Amino acid sequence: MSIDLVALTVALITVSTPVLLAAIGELVVEKSGVLNLGVEGMMITGAVVGFVTAVETGSPTLAFLAGMGGGMALSLIFAVLTQLLLSNQVATGLALTLFGLGLSALLGVGYPGQTPPVVTDPFPAALAEILVVGPILFGHSLVTYLSVLLVAAVWYVLAFTRTGLILRAVGESHEAAHALGYKVVRIRILAILFGGACAGLGGAFLSVVRVQNWIEGMTAGAGWIALALVVFASWKPWRVLFGAYLFGGIAALQLRLQAAEIGVPVALLDASPYLVTIIVLVLISSDRSRAALNAPAALGRVFHASS
Amino acid sequence: MSALLEIKGLTKAYPGVVANDDVSFAIQPGEVHALLGENGAGKSTLVKMIYGLVRPDAGTMTLNGADYTPSEPRAARASGVAMVFQHFSLFEALSVAENIALGMEDPPKPRDLAQRIHDVSRTYGLPLDPARLVGDLSAGERQRVEIIRCLLQDPKLLIMDEPTSVLTPQEVEILFHTLRKLSAEGTAILYISHKLEEIRTLCDAATILRLGKVVGECTPREVSAAQMAEMMVGKSLSQPARDEAEPGEVLLTVAGLSMEPASPFGTPLRHVGLEVRAGEVLGIGGVAGNGQDELLAALSGERRSAPGAVEFKGAPIGDTGPEARRKLGLLCAPEERLGHAAAPDMSLTENAVLTGRVRKGLDQNGFVGWGKAKGFAEEIIARFDVRTPGPDVAARALSGGNLQKYVIGREILQDPDVLVVNQPTWGVDASAAAAIRQALLDLAQNGAAVIVISQDLDELLEISDRFCALNEGRLSAPRPARGLSMEEIGLMLGGAHDMHEVEAAQ
């Protein structure tokens, strides 16, 4: 048996991109102190809205924008419920996932099997033909490059800008931020919308670029993996990238191992990306006190300005 | 001389209570002005209005002769009003410089900011490293962060809410030195405190609030602390007292107790040893964050240790849980009232069951006897003068002082052999505090051993037989409390943290 390493790397990046987008969005949401468990629901909504738009308009750009809009619309429901009506974040997030799964099934009726327009790569085809590095570096959709840039941008903003400092402060102690006069609710709503847009874009990438089809429930837990990645990556953007690519890498590898018919039960191979990713990230973040230091202290707590 | 800030007829009502009723007073430039009053007198509402966090219903403020109506703290800061909060305004996981930048309107670049922090901290004798995490700082150092944050904006008026409640006596001296320097430079200071002696040494003028109204003004240097207390409370207070008694047998022994903290910013306990006898009050002083919570958790059984590290009447109990210790007669009342000593959303009756179940026999075969439980709750309410409509009220609805009386009373009425209390009168007004202290003394009088952990040194000197200090998780050897001076205690508490450079510089 032989596995083409170049093809594997290309596949890895494509498989990882939706999870990476959803996770980096959720990282920003959680850094602001909000736990949105609705990532799966926002992703699948982004996937169906993006796919429908792609089929109807023939424009991948519009499809991605529509996917972002779909995710944002769903996250806006979450924002209103949790930030303005002070509902419980865990229960609301779970409900959002169930709602997103149902809504997407409804919106997607009649679309399975349709063909979306082909998404062209941003680089000339000649570059992608360079041996080894060509396909790995230049053979992807624009959204993939965007996802990596987004990780860099989130890292930079959180670590070096005042906006990032305020976001972290709100997630660390909303009472203190409020006492200093920062608009806790407004900042959190914006963070939630950003998370929704990222998850929606990830979903649209999944249906329009990677699978190029609409299948009910096609995110298959990718939103949950994104949530787990954020926690096990200790809320660090580059670790989220590493975790997402690890997840994608094992997922791509196990498919090839299945095809090669090695003597490992298929069920175990299927489960391996989830298992390996979580085990590796648990080991990285095993220093508990350090992980706790980076965790937003106000995560999941309801904020109500008493004065 | 015209006033810096003039307040006229300020009124603010919340549903069911008028927090400020027609409050008027003036602060002169460079003046240290005290704002006095019991809990619930309306001090914090008043300063929140000055700082723009709360909008008044009626009344006017003028700052330097111009109308002053801050709609948010940002506007207040822009007008030159800065505030050092009692709590709730620092971010533990962020560095000193980041915390300071968050409180500024227009912070300079990180490197310039670090330089300015250095400059200001040197000028005012407040040493601080901009790169350290606030979570690793002592309470006194945290306060310096807040003060420097304010000073970097050149305030004309600095509001300080209970600034000394968390400081050692030496740190208080340094703070006063800084405040006098500021005042000499023309910065006015509005100073809120319960500590009347401090106000007498520091403040030029005082305004006294009671139930939201101004009930008097005075020059603190010219009146006694007792007179000011009477103006605050509206009646004279009796000092807690008890008869002399010989201590009895040793009830609780702690030896070689070491424990890692449960949270990243906790303090490890290091070889803590103590013993306490029947009829005795042992006071444990120290600034918050030096291991008080951890010590209480180790004594209550929330955190387990080696069996022999904690002994009750000679029997090892270090590895038993809270319920087993309650059964034996070791009861504890933790500092945090809401969420630790009491479940906020549960009724007073339900809260009575939570710790009183075993000793008061409030359950049978797994069923709670609600009649009995209610009777117990009513007994606590009656005996400790808890002001509440009844035992069915949620714990959250009680004011801090009333709930404190309730949770301390709940333990005392279970007739403990050993009672451990942490900060029994924190944030409690003078009359309730006196009642709680008297109840603790009565308990010791009746043959129980009492351990009082507190930051309030005056309180400890008033009620303890022996005094020891908890500093960075280490407990000093006990000394007789009678005759200890504040200087000696300050040294036992480890003096001022990080103050060597300042002393060297002076």
Contacts between the chains, C-beta under 8 A, distances in Angstrom:
chain1	res1	chain2	res2	distance
A	162	B	101	7.2
A	162	B	107	7.1
A	165	B	94	7.5
A	165	B	98	5.7
A	165	B	101	6.5
A	165	B	102	6.4
A	166	B	102	6.9
A	168	B	91	7.8
A	168	B	93	7.7
A	168	B	94	6.7
A	169	B	91	5.2
A	169	B	94	6.6
A	169	B	98	7.8
A	169	B	102	5.3
A	172	B	91	4.3
A	172	B	92	6.9
A	172	B	93	5.2
A	172	B	94	6.4
A	173	B	88	7.4
A	173	B	90	7.8
A	173	B	91	5.4
A	173	B	92	7.5
A	175	B	88	4.5
A	175	B	89	7.9
A	176	B	88	5.3
A	176	B	89	4.6
A	176	B	90	6.1
A	176	B	91	5.8
A	177	B	91	7.9
A	177	B	102	7.7
A	179	B	53	7.1
A	179	B	73	7.5
A	179	B	85	6.0
A	179	B	88	5.4
A	179	B	89	4.6
A	180	B	73	6.3
A	180	B	89	6.3
A	180	B	102	6.0
A	180	B	103	5.5
A	181	B	52	7.4
A	181	B	53	7.7
A	181	B	72	5.0
A	181	B	73	3.4
A	181	B	74	4.9
A	181	B	77	7.9
A	182	B	102	7.9
A	289	B	264	4.5
A	292	B	263	7.4
A	292	B	264	4.8
A	293	B	93	5.8
A	293	B	133	7.8
A	293	B	135	7.7
A	293	B	264	5.5
A	294	B	93	7.4
A	297	B	92	6.9
A	297	B	93	6.4
A	307	B	48	6.1
A	307	B	53	5.8
A	307	B	54	5.3
